[in-house]
């Protein structure tokens, strides 16, 4: 799977992930970042 996020969006999402108080929202952000890294949906699902 190819990367679909631009570099500035990745940086913004990483920052938002670190600052997010709501764990559910943080998990969703992490799933997007992992998907961008090439993780499959199945791998991401096993993580959570």
C-alpha positions, 0 to 999 in steps of 0.5 A, a space after each residue: 500500500 502506498 503512502 497517501 498522506 502528505 508529510 505535513 499531514 503526518 506531522 500534524 496527526 502525530 502531534 495531535 495523537 500525542 496531545 489527544 486526551 480521548 483514547 478512542 480518538 487517539 486510537 483512530 488517529 493511530 490507525 490512520 498513521 499505521 495505514 499510511 505506513 503500509 499496515 494492513 487492516 487486519 494487522 491494525 485490527 489485531 493491534 487494537 
